[in-house]
């Protein structure tokens, strides 16, 4: 089993501390892992990117996103922090899109989901169907909404019409000349545990499975989710990052 990413026992800034862990595997079928993860607890940034394009090097696309965001540094204002993340992703998007036009080899892109922590809040940004979940007081919530034809059908109440062909991503980094990232700001609560994952995970695990695993420590949760995925068909790459937040003494918030 191949892994990438790092594990941190303790990091944070005034307000909350956090511990994080990450794992990424190619799965049981694919030889190449087109997922990339970034686990930067010292900065308060976590990323899962799921490359698309097969022979058009989806692994290169996801790696470009991770490399660009690895250089992000905390800013004085949260808005600056988020703006820098968005700007770096947009620059990667333009590079990938322009490159596909020059090569004529078809689009090479990647989904992305980002979690960024500051003070008493965490911001989630995403494009595509890589997801963010939060477990709070035993209740699991999906923070992101997939950018996919399947999600569009479900939003229209036409989920019964969905077929295998509906699993088409409608937004991704590198897919168009400019990319728009959805954004969700979450006020933190003591004990919150977040999960970032590629679609390979939630195609193997139910929400109940995910919630049960997230009740563990970040490293144990990651390992348990990967282990269960690999016991299934696991025809896709699987990547997970878990982040647990603990309120520090004197911090405000829930």
BELMO-V899306 format. One line per field, one symbol per residue. psi: psi as a letter, one per 40 degrees, with the letter a starting at -180 (. if undefined). A space follows every 10 residues. Layout:
# BELMO-V899306
psi=???
This chain:
# BELMO-V899306
psi=hiiiaihhdh iaihciiiii iiihieaedi dhheiiihgg dddfhhhhhh iiebeefddd ddddddddee ehiiidhddd dddddddddd dddddddddd dddeeiihai iihhhhihbe ihhhiihaei ihihhhfehh hhdihigidd dddddeffde ehadeeghhe hihedidihh hihhhhhiih ehhihhiied deediidddd dddeeaiddd ddddddddde eadfeiihhi hihhhhhihe iia.
